[in-house]
Amino acid sequence: MILRNTYFLMFLIFIVISCKIEHPEQNQTMVTFSEGTNISVAVSPDEDFMVFDLQGTLFKKGKEKIQAQPLTGHFMDARQPDISPDGKRIAFQSYQDGNWHIWSVNQDGSNLRQLTAGLYDQREPHFAPNGSNIVFSSDQSGTYDIWIHNEISGDLSPLTSSDYNDYGPAYSYCGDAIAFVRQTPDQWELNIISLGSNKIKTLYHSPAKIYAPSWYSNDSIISFIEHDWLVSQLKSIDIKTGEVRNITTEEEDVFPFRAQHRSDASYYTSDGHITKLVSGQKQTIPFEATLPIDINKYKRKEPRLVEAQSQKVKGIHCPQLSPDGEKISFIALGDVWIKHLNSDELIRVTDDSYVQLMPAWHPNGKTLVYASDKGNRTALWEYDIKNAKTRKLGHITTMPSGVSFSPDGGKIAYTMAFGPRSGRLSIMDYNTGESRSPRPSFPYSTSAPSWHPDGQYILMSMLQPYSGLYREGIARNIIIDSETGETSVQQAPPDLSFGARTNDVPLLVDGGKTLVYISRGQLKEVQLDHALNVIGKEMVIFEELSDAPSINKSGDKILVMSGSQLKIINRSDGSIENVAIDLEYQHSSDHPSLTIHAGTVITMNNEILKNQDIIIKGQKIMQIVPHEDRKQSLNFIDASNQFVIPGLIDMHAHQGSDLGTSLGHKWLAWGVTSTRDPATYPYDAQNRKEAQINGNILHPRIFYTGSPIDGNRVYYNGTYAQYSEQQIRRELQRSEALNYDLIKTYVRLPDSLQLLVIERAHQLGLPVTSHELYPAALMGVDGVEHILGTSRRGYTPKMSETYKSYSDVPTMMATAGMTFTPTIGIYSGYNYMLFKNPDLLDEQRIEVLEGAYVKSSARAGIKLVEESPAEYEIMFRRQSELIQKAYEKGVTIVAGTDSPILPYGFGLFIELMCYQEAGLSPMEVLKTATVNASKALNTSDQLGQIKVGMIADLLILNEDPTRNIKNLKTIDRIILSGKVLPMDELLLPFIEENNDRE
């Protein structure tokens, strides 16, 4: 099969624009690097020069020179170069246009050309010996296969076609064979395919990961890299005998890229350097490569955390249009509401501190079903509008991600998400309250469900990855038989991604002949055939930002969220009706004044005070004065033998209403009084934020952004596949409308669009954080998340496969003034700390708030460490070195957990223990979750310290945390915005619940 690059013209304008992008130079500084993390190298056939990639820029270095010159721009994310046999051109993979494609450039930097284009990824180019073909790996066929690009015709043709993933191709010197790696479910294989016969031979297989085969010049030996946990070695295999030999030692950190073999020398990258191997003797080839870094300055938004005036509610969650089109149900301030469209009447269906979610209308329009964890047990409840009465329908396992009535009203379909990798559809009998699951769990979480008008089929959207090698894909609709569970994927154009899943439910109207859906941030419709496959051309119904569609019974009115506004679109004439929700919220400060007699006040502003009275009025600290015997009131706390510190801030935790009422108690029980959520469903987050401020729910203060802004492939529920600048601008409208606290960009967003996001976010005064290091450091990104973190490259530029980082990483962070959220707990720290401190699992808070699952999974993690304690310690030490190096460079480290990977609250406690184990002093550790975090939130005048005028978020401890950070577990009381929360009161509702269940 031959495929020509038919998508090239589609991307031409985008490419031309993005190639011209240059960042302003006024705040730049030039930094020279002599080490690189996960760099790769190509050497010219005559060994006169070499080309290497450093943080996404290609550099050329002469044989006798140290200083390297850039060959590509800094926004191309250029990786894994290969030099043509005549030494004139360099092929490489680049993410310039939002997918990985093969590019080439002359060795003098001229004639930059894109060789492949389109929706699919093409990686790891390697020239044929005659220079007329380039072999590469591609996911065009649904798995990664080996493809060949003809330099003369521009045609692409597949060489392998497998159910498994083939990658890492390399031509033999004579050009009659190609070596490659095949990943199967059980192992990795080193294979060669003979050109002409296409016969594949397996040379070697291993349970450890294999990378980057490369031929020696005699074509009788192939080198490859084998990575097994803490060891990454360059090895070779004799093709005839099968003898495998170690070229490097286990101590050397070999990067996972193709070695270069010449007649008497081999070249590869390891330990942060370019290495030359001659007759078994290793030589380090020095280099210096200079990159610009931006010292970013802009005016930050100043959050007003205590607002005297009431504010208009913006957090409208789960809106649903009634069957008659005359009413709307929704969640706001944590409760269920109904609004009549022909009047200003608002009905408050619930009024309690429990979590309410997913209201759904009965087809008769007389009742409303919603999910709630009233009594700390999740169930579906029904509200009768006429009689204003509520009844329980039936218990369900956990909070649903979507609820929908069948057309006849006899069944209720509901979905549940168990993280990104598991989703379930269940159906409740309306009359009996009994639930059943028509099929096993899905491999991914899904959107909310909707029913076909015939009442037999259910439609939902779910992730469809492009391959099994990388997790990203697009949202496609699946069709499920509600009785048998038989499931099929709706056929649709390859670039059609259906919404963000979550509440972007696909809707069938016109008897199932038309699909109404969200795509690229807009409300659209398209015609379907009898099998529900897409056959027509999609039509935009509403051009503005659209989320969470619902439709009336006749199918002529559609309700959507658009920013913070509800809008009804009439399908017949396109007219638009704005729906006003007249609700307000206000900071709750009804608690009385308070005096705390503190034995020790750890202020976190370089003072430790003894025997002080902290006087609190409303939400703020009004005085800190030496203790005097004064008349004690009921609002006096004797902490004269205790320690008072600021409340803790978790700077990286994903959360939502679906986690239930206990979530706030989990946070507060471990001293967390503020949280930053760097990726969540925004309408739910704003609903929770306003409910917390209004005093409707007990929860730490919430800072958040919405879904991460990603590229045209996504992974997590709630994330839109972004294809254009216009779509990005619509996405940013939501951040402005809902008044986000920050923006997070994600791993598949191309650098040119990331720059657009950063510039607009900074105009709004919002910081931007991401997983990226460079050119993020050039574009002014404010923070970097994770010591490792997902990367579009298949490896991270921050840490090698054996968990080592080199000087380029902390230097870039420090020079750019980035904050750094390590989240080391999710990689090694959580298991390692519990291995060293197993007594922590005996804490009452774990028993009461978390239950069996957290304890059993923690014990499983401890067992992993027990099986290989020395190796686990090495892994932790290597990972924690980056934290120590960053700290020594002056990087502002902020504590975060990436919960729910770690338990809420308890995970932050463990994360802080990891920092102490990494070498930070207890006081330095405390700063990461107080003053440093507050600085990153731009709330240094309100949070993170104990001083007059600050918000009264305080912890009273029985032991001194400046001696050992483990003493943070000795919390006696929590004060949240001046309100006292004794530990026993936080736990009591759940102790009673556990007793009732027993």
N, C-alpha and C positions, 0 to 999 in steps of 0.2 A: 504494500500500500504506500502511495506517495501523497504527502500532504504539503501544499504550498502555504506560505505564511499569509493566509487571507485576512488575518486580524491586524496586519501591520498598519494599514491606513487608519483603522479605528483609533489607534494609539498615537499617531504621528503628531497631532497637534499637542496632545498632552506631553509627549516626550520633548518636543521643541521648547514648550514653556518651561518644563521642569529643568531642562538642561541649562537654561539661562539664569536660574535662581541663584543669587548670591546673597549672603547675609551681610548686613551693615557692618563696617569695619571699625566703627568709632569706639567700641568697647572691647575690641579683640586684643588678645595677647598671644604671642607665638611661643609654643612649647616644643622643645626637642626631646624626642624619646630614643632611648637606646635599648629598650626591652619592649616586647609585645606579648600580649596574651592571645593564644590561639591564632598566631600568624601562620601564613603558608608562603612557600617560595617556589619560583620557577627559575631555572638556570638556562642561559642560552646554549645552543649546541657547542659553541666554541669556548664556553665558560668565560666569556669576556664581560658579561654583565648578568645581573639577576633582577627579577621583579618579585616583590613581596607585597602582601596586603597587611596594612596596619589599621585596625579599627575602621575598615570599610573604604580606605583609600589605597590605590596601587602606587607603589614607589619603585623607581628604577635606580639601581646602584651599580656603578662600574666596579670592575674587578679590583682595582687598586685604590678605590675611594671608600670613604666612610659615609660621607653625607649623601643621602638619597634624595632624588627629585620626584615630586608627585607626577604621575601620569594621568590620573583621573581627577574629576572634581570630588568634593567631599560629600555630595548628596547622592552618589550613585550606589552606595553600599557594594562596592566592587570586591569580589572575593575569588579565591582559588585560581590564580592566573596560570596559563600555560603558554609557552613560547613556541612559535612555528618552527619547523625544521630549518628554514632559511634564516631564522633569527630576526625577521623583519616585523612580525606581528605578534601581538599578545591577545589570546582569547581569555575571557573570564566570565563569571556569572555576576549579574548586577540586578539590583532591585529597583532600578531607576523608575519604572512605570507602574509599580505596584504588584508585579509578579517577578519571579526569578526568570531571567532570560540570558541568552548567550550574546555577548558583545565582543567586539574586537577593536584594537587600537594599534597603530603603528608604534614601533619601539621608541620613536621620537615624540610621541604624544599626539601625532596628527591622525586624521582619518578615523575618528571615532565612529563606529557603526554598530547598530543593533541588528543581530542576525536572526533572532527569533522573537515572536510577539504572540499575544493572545492571553486567554484566560488560564492557561496551564503553566506550571513551573518547569523550567529547564535549568539543570544544574551541572556542575563538575565537567567543564569542557576539556577535551584532550585532542590535539592535532594528530591526524594520520601522518605517517612518514612522508607522504608525497605532498602534504600541505593542502590538498584539495578537499578533504573532508574533516569534520570535527565530530567526535562522538561525545554524547552527553547523556544524562539521565533525565527522564521526564515522566510526569504523572498524567499524560494525555489520555491514557487508556483505562483509568480508574485504579491502577497500581503504578508504581514506578517501574519503568522499563528502560532499556538502552535504545537510544535513537541516534541517527546519523544525519548531520547537516551537510549538504553538498554545497561547497563554497561557490561553485560556478553557477548552478541553477537556482540555488536558494531552497531547494526541496528538502523536506524532512521525511525520513523513512524509519520505521521501527525495526530494531534488530532482534529484540527479545519480546516475547508476549507470554507473561506468566501470571498466575494467580497470586504470586508472591511479589516482593519488592526487590528490584534489581537496581543497583546504583554503583557509583565509583568506577566508571569505565576507564580503561587505558589501552591504547594501541600497543602492539608489539613493535619492535624496531623494524622488522621486515614488513609489517602491515598486514599479515595474513591471519591475525587473531586479535581478540580483544579480551582482556581480563576484566572481571567485574565481581561485585559482591551480591549475593542473593540472601535476603532475610526470609526465613521460614518461621513458622510458629515455634519451632523447637531449637533452632540454631542459626548460625550464620555460615554461609558457604563461600569459599573462594573458587570461582569458576573461570574457565576460558571458553570462548566460543570461536570456532574456526569459521572465518569468512569464506563464503562459497557454499559450504555444506550446512552451515548454521548448527553444527553439532556442538553440544555443550558438554564439557567435562568438568567434574568437580575435583579440585586438587586438594582441598582441605576444608574441614568443617570444625566448628567450635561452638560451645555454649556461650563463649565470650564474644563481644562485638568485634567485627572485622571492618576495617576501613581501607580505602586508598591503595589498591594494588598498583604496582609499577614495575615495568620490565627492566631487567639489566640489558646491556647492549648486546649480549650474546644470545638473547631470547631463550635462554635455558633456565633462568632463575627469575622469580617474581618476588618482589618485596611487598609487604603489607603491614598494617598496624593492627595489633590486637589489644583491645582494652578490656580489662577485667578488674572492675572496682577501683582499687588504688594503684593499679599498674597499667601503664600504656607503653607498649614496646613495639619497636620496629623489628620485624622478623623477615625471613626469606624462606622460600620453598624451592627445591629443585624439581622442575616439572617432570623429569623422567623418573627420579628415584622417590620423590615425595618427601625427601629429608627436609625437616624444618629446623632452622637455625636462628638463634637470638642474635640480632645485630647490636641491640642496645641492652643495657642492664635494666633491672626492675626499678632502680632508683631514678633513672632519667625520665623526665616528664615529656614524652613524645607527643606532639600535637597531631590530630587525626587527618593529616593531609598527605597527598602523594609525594613520595620521595623522588629525587631526580638522580638518575644513575648515568654517569659518563664513563669513559673507558677506564679511568684509574681513580675515580672519586665518586662519592655519593653525597647528596645534599638533602637535608631535611630540617625541620624546625622542632625545637625542644627547649624546655627550661627558659623560655622567653627570648631565645636567640635563634639565629640561623647557624646550623651546624654543618661542617664539612668533615667527611670521613674518608681518610686515605690510609690504606693498608692497616685498618683497625685502629688508627690513631685519630682521635676526635679533636677538631679545631673549631673554635668559635669565631665566626665571621662578624666583626663589629659593624654596626650601622648606626646612623643618626637620621631620624625622620622627624620633620617639623610639621606640626598641625596648629591651626588657629583655634583658639578657645574664647568663648564669649564671656565677659564679665558682665552679666546681665543686670540692668537696672530699670525698674519701672515702678509705678505707684501701685502698691498693693491695696486691695479692698480691705477695709477695716470692719471686721464683724462686730456688730453691736449685740452683745450677749445678754444684756439686761436692757430691755426696751420698755419704757413706761407706757407708751401708747399701744393700743390694740392694733393688730395687723390683719390684713385680709388673708383668709385661708387660700393657699395655692395647692396644697397637697390633696388633690382629688384623685382617689385611687379606685380602680375597678368600676368605672361608670358603666351602667347598663340601661339601655332604652327599653321601656316596657312594651309588651306586645301591641298595645293600642297606640303607641307613639306619643302618649300624653304625660308620661311620668318618667323620671330618671331615678335610679337607685345608685348609691355610691358610698365609698368609705371616706370619711374625713375626721380629723381629730381622734382617730382610733375607733370610731363608731360607725354604724350603718345609718344612712339617711335616705329619705325619699323626697324628691322635689316634684311638685305639680307644675307642668310647663305653662299652664294657663293662669297661674297665680303665683304669689310669692310664698305660698305655704311650703314649709319644710317640716317633715315628720322625722323625729329622732327615734329610730327603731331601737337602738341600744344606748345605754348610758352607764358604762362600767369601765373598769381598768383592764379587762381582758382583751385579747386580740380578736378582732372580727375581720373576715376576709370574704371575697368572692361572692357577693350577692348575685342571685340569678332569679329571674322572674319565672313563675309558673306560667304555662301557655295561656291560662285563663286570665292572667293579669291581676288576680285577686290576692295572691300570696307571694311572698318573697322568701327564698331560701338563702341562707348564708352560713359560713363556717365560723365557729367560735371555740375557744378553749375555756369556756366558763367552767369553774370548778376545777381548772387545770387538767381537763380531759377534753380532747378535741371531738367535736360532733357537728353534724349539720342540723341547723335549726330552721324553723319555718315561722314567718310572721304573717298573721292575717291582718290585712290592711283595714278592713271594715270594723273588725272587733278589737283591733289593737292587742291581740293575744299572740303569745309565742309558745311553740311546742318543739320538743326535741324529736328529730326524725330518726337519727341513728348515729352511733359512734363511728369514727373513721380513724385510721392509723396515725395520720399526721395532718398538718394543715395542707389543704389542697392548693395547687397552682392554677386551677380552673374548675368551674362548675357550670353545667349546662343541662337543662331539661330536654327530654325527648319531645318530639312534636305533640304526642298525645298526653304528655304530662305524667306518664306512668313510671318513667325511669329518670334517674339523675346520673349523668356521666360526670366523673370528676377525675382530675389528674393529680399526681403527686410527684414531686421531684426529690430525689435523694442524691443531691450533688449533680454535677454536670454529666456524670457517666451512668445515670440510672433514672428512669422514669416509669411510672405505672399508671395505667388506666383502670379505673374501677367503675362499676355501675351499681347504684343503690336502687332497690325497689322502693318506690315512693310510699307505698301502702304499708310495707312491713319494716322498712329501715334496714333490711339485710343487704349486704354488699357482696359482689363477686367481681373477679377480674377475668375478662374474657380471653386474656392471653398472658404469657409471661412478661416480665418487665422489659422495657425498651433499653437499648444500649446507651441512650442519651435522654436527658430531660426534654420535655416537649412543651408546646404551647398549650393554652387552654383548649378544651374540646368544643366542637360544634357538630350538630346533627344534620344529616341529609333529611330533606323533607319526608322521605319515605320511612324514617324512623329505624332503618336497619343499619345504616353506615354512619360512622363517626369520622370526622376529618380533624387532623391536627398537623402542626408543622414540627419537624424534628431535624436535627443536624444530619447532613450527609457529607462525610469527609471526602476529600478528593483522592485520598489513598490511605493505606494503613501505616505508612511510614511517618506521616505527620498528621496531627489531630484535626487541623482546621478544615473547614468546608463551608457549605452554604445551607440555609434552611429550606428544606423541601417538604411538601405536604405528603402525609401518609393517610391511607384510607383503611379503616378497620371495620370488619364485620362485627357488630355488637354482640352477636350470638356465638359465632365460632371463633372470633379473634383473628381470623385470616387477615393478613395485612399486605398491602401493596403500596408502591411509591407512585404518586401522581406524576405522569410524564409532563415535562415543561421545558422551555428553552434553557440551555445550560447556564446562562447568566442570570436566571430569575431566582432570587433569594427571597423567601416569603417572610418579611418582617423580622422582628427580634425574638420570635417565639413568645414566651411569657404571655402577656395579655393581647398580643397581636394575633388574634384568633382568625383563621380563614373561615369565611361565611359563605354558605351555599344559598342562593336565592333563585327565583324564577323556576321553581321545581327542580333545582339542581343543575340547571343549564348555564348558570352564571356563577362565577367565583368573585367575591369581594374580599379584598385583602390589602395589607400594607406591604409596600416594597419601595426601597430607596427613600423612605421617609414620607411617602405620599400614599393617599388612598386611591386604589385602582380597582378595576374589574376586568374580567376576561371571560370569553366563552369556553364552555367545556363540551366534550362529547359524551356519549351515553356511559362511558367507563370513567367519567370524571377527569379525563386527561385534557390538558390545555390545547385548544385548537385555534383559537382566535388571536388577534393582536390586542395586547393590553391597552386599556384606555384609562387615563387619569381622571378620577372623579373630583378630587380635591387636591390642588397643587401645593397647598401649604403643609407645614409639618403636621403629621397625623400619627396617632397612637391609639391602641385599645379600641378597635371598632366594635360596635354592636348595632343591631338592626331590628326594626319592628317586624311584626308578623307578616304584613303585606309586602315587605321588602322595598318600600319606596322611601324610607327615611333611615339615615345612617348617623349614628352618634360617634364622634371621635374626640379624643383629647388633642389639643393643638397648643403646645406649650403649657401655660397655666389656664387655658380657656377650653370650655366645652362648646362644641359646635355640632349642629345638626345639618346634614346635607340632604337636600331633596334630589333623589336620583332622576326624577322626570325632567326637571328644569334647571338643576344645578344651583338653585337658590340656597343660601346659607343663613341659618338662624343661630345667633349667639345665645348661649345659656348662661345666665348669671347665677352664681351660688353665693348668697349673701351670708357668709359665715366669717367670724373673726376669732382670733385667739390673742392671748396676752400672757406675759410672764407671770407665773404664779409665785406670789411672795406672801402668802397668808400665814406663814409660820412666825412665831414670836421671836423677840430678840434673845440672844444667847451669849453667855460668857463661858469660856473654857479656861480653866486654870491649868496651864501646860507646864509640866516639869522641864521639858526640852522642846524647843521650837526649831526645827530644821527648815529654815526659811527658803533655801535654794537660791538666795541672792547673796551667797558668800558669808552668811552669818548663821551661827547657832546660838540661840538665846536660851537662857535658863530662867525658870520660875516666872513665867509671864502670864498675863491675862489677855486672851484674845477675845475682843468684844465684837459681836456680829449683830448687825441690824439688817433685817430683810435678807438680801442675798449677798451682802458685801461685808468685808472686814472693816470696821470703823476705827478700832484702836488696837494697838499691841503695846501694853504697858507692864511695868513690873508689878508682880502680884501684890495686892493688898487685901487684908481681911475686910471684906465688905459684905453687906447683907446678901445672903444667898437666896435666890429665887428658885422656883421649880425649873427654870431654864439655865441651870448652872451645871457644868460638867467638871468634876474633879479629876483631872488628868495629871495631877502633880507628880505621879510616879511613872508617867508615860511620855511618849514621843509623838509629836504632831508634825506631819509633813503635808505637802500639797497632794491633792488627788492625782491619780495617775492618768495618763493619756495613751491610748492604743492608737497608733498612727496608720495601721493597716489591718482592717478587719472588715470582712464582708458579712452583711447581716440583712435581715428583713423580717416583716411581720410573721412570715410563715414559721419562724422559730419559736413563736409563742410567748406567753406572758413571762415565763421563767427567764428569758434572755436578759432583761434588765437586772434581775436579781443575781444572775451569774456574774455579770460585769461588776456590779457594786460590791458583791461579797468579796471580791479580790481587789477592791480599792480603785477600780477604774471609774472615773467620773466624767471622762470625755472620750469619745471615739471618733476616728476618721475612717470613713468608708470610701475606698478609692475605686469602687465599681459596684453599682447596685441599680435596682430598678428605681428611677428617680421619683415617680409619683408616690410610691410606697415610702421611700425615704423621707420625702417632704411631709407626707402624712404623719409619719412617726415623729419627725422633728417637731412639728407643730403640736402634736399631742403631748410630747414631753415638755415643751415650753409651757403649755397650757395647764400642766399638772394632771392630765388625763391618764398618763401611764408613768410607771416608775422605771426610769431608764437613765443612763448617763446622757450628757449633752451630745448632740449628734452633729458632726461635720460630714459632708458627703459630696460626691459627684455622682453623675448618672452612669449609664453604661459606658465602658471604655470606648474611645473612638478608634476603630480598627480599620483594616483594609477590606478588600473584596472577598476575603476568606475570614471566617470567624470560628469561634469555638463555644464560648459561654452563652447560655441563655441570656436574653436581654441585650445582646449586642447586634447591631445592624451591620450588614455587609455594605461597606462604603465604596462607591465607584467613582465619585466625581467631586469636584470642588463645590458645586452647587449643593450636593447632598451634605457635605461637611458643614456648609454654612447653615443649612436647615438644622442640623444637629446642634450647632452652637446656639441657635435661637432658643432651644429648650433650656440650655444652661443659663442663659440670661433671664428667661421668663421665670424659671424656678429658683433663681438666685443661688446657684451652686457655690460651694466653698472652694472648689478646685476642679481641674480637668485632668483626666488620665487618658493618655494615648496608649494604644496597644501594639502588639508586635508586628502585625501585618500592614500597618499604616505606612505608606511610602514617605520618605523624608520630605519630599516637596509638599505633601499635604500636612505633614506634621508641622512644618514651618508655618503654614497657614493657620493651623490650630493655635500654635504658640502665640503668634502675633495678635490674633483676635482675643485669646484668653487674657493676655497681658493688657490689652486695651481695656478689658473689663476688670482688671486688677486681680485676676485669678492666677494662682500658681499652676504649673503643669508638672506632672510627674509621669514616669514611664519605666519600662524595663531597660530602656536603651541608654548607652553610654556615649557613643559618638555616631553621627554628628549632633546628638542631643546637647553635648557640651558646647557646641558651636552655635546652636540655635537658641540657647537661653533656657533650656529646660531646667526647672527648679529642683527636681528631685529624681533619684533613681531608686527603684524598688528591688529588693532581693539580692543576696550574694550570687545567686544563680539566676533563676527565673526563666520562663519560656522565651525562646528566641526563634525567629523565622528561619535562622540559618541552620538549625539542627544542632547547634552548639552555641554556647554563650560567649561573647567577647569579654566577659568579666572574670571567668574562671575556667581553667582547663578541665579536661575530662577526669583528671585525678585530683581536682579541687585545689589547684594552686593558682594564685593570681600574681601578676608581675607589676612592675612599677608604673606602667601606663595607666592602670585602672585607678588607684588612689590619687595619682597625680592629676588625672582629668577631673575627678570629682572635686578635689580641693581647689584647683585653679578656677573651675567654673562656679564655685560656691554652691554646689549641689548639696542638698540633704541626702542622707543615705539611710534607708530602712532595711536592715540586713535580713530580717525574718529567718535567722539561722535555725530556729526551732523546728521549722518544717523540713529541714534537710537532715540534720543529725542531732541538733541540740536537745530536742524534746526527749527522744529515747535515751540519749546519753545522760542527761541530767536526772531522769527518773531512775536509770540504772545506778547512778551514784547516790540517789536520795529516794529509795523506794518507799520510805515512810510517808512521803507526801501523799500517796494514794490513800492513806488512812484518814486524811482530813475529812471532817464532817461535811464541809462544803461540797466535796466531791461526791460523797455518799448521798447527800440530800438533793443536790441540784443536778447532778449529772447521771447518776445511776450506773447500771451494769455495763452499758456499751463503752463508755469512756474508760472505765477501769479495766475491762477486758482487752480493749485495744492498746491501752498503755502497758499492760502486762505482756502483750504480744511484742510490743516494741522493746521492752526490757529483755525479753528472751532473745531477740535478734542481737542485742549487744552482748548478752551472756555467751552467745555462740562464737562471737569473734571480738572480744573486748579490746585487744590490742589494735586491731584494724579500725574499730569504731573510734577509738581514741585518736588515731592518726587522722581519720577523716575529719573529726571535730577540730583538731588542732589546725589542720590545713585550712579549713573553712573559716575558722575564727581569726586566722592570721590577717585576712583582709579587713576585718573589723579593727584590729589593732593597728594595722598600717594606715588605714583611713583616719583613725583617731590621731595618730602621730602626725599626719599631714595637716591636721586642722579641719577635717571634714566634720560637719555637724551630723552626728548620728542620732536618729530618732527611733524609738522602739515601736515595733509592730509585729503582728503574729501571723497574718494571713488566715486568721480564723474564718471559717469553721474547720480548717485543716487541723488547727490546735483548738482545744476547748476554750470557749469565751472566758475571759478573766484569768483563769488558771494558766492559760497559754502565755499571757503577758508576764505573769510571775516567773514562769520557766524561761522565757526569752531573756528576762533581766538577769536571771541566774547564769545564763549562757555568757552574757557580756562580762560578768565578774570572772567567770572561768576563763574567758579570753584574755584577761589581764587588766581590765578596767577596774579602778577602785570602786568601792560601793557608792561613794559620792558621785563619781563620774557616771556610774550606771543610773543612779537616780535622775541625773540631768536628762538622760535620753528620753525619759517618760514624763518629764515635767517642763523645765525651762527650755530645753531644746525643741521639744514637741510644740510648746506654746509659741516659740519663735517661728517655727515652720508654719503654724496656723495664723500668724500675724496677730496673736492675742497676748503678747508679752505684758501688756498693761492690764490684763484681766485674769489670766490663768497661769498656773505653773509655779507660782511663788506664794509665800505667805508674807504679805505686807498690806499696809493700809490702802484701801481703795480696790483691792483685788476681790474677785468673787470668792466666796467662802466654800471652796471645794477642799476638804481637809480629810486626812486619815489620822485616827488616834491609834497608836501601836503600843503594844506592851514591851517590845524589845527594840533596840537601837539598830536601824537599817544601815547606818553609816559604818557599823562594825562588820556586818555581814548582810548582804542583800536578802538572804533567806529569811531574815527577821521581818520582811514585809508580810509574811504570812500571819503575823501576830496581830491582826487588825481587831480592835475592840469595837470601834464605831466608825461610821462613814458620815461625813457632812457633805451634802450635795446642795449647792446654792443656799447654804444656811439652814437646811433641813437636816435634822439628826436622824440617822438610820442605824440603830443598834444591830449588831450582827444577828442576834437571836430573832429579831423581828423580820429580818430579810429571809431567814430560813424557815420560820414558823409555818407559813402557808403550805410549804412543800413537805415539811415533816408531817403535818396533819394529813395531807393528801396521801403520802406513803403509808401512814397508819391506817387510813380508811381502806386502801387497796388490800392491805394485809388482812 
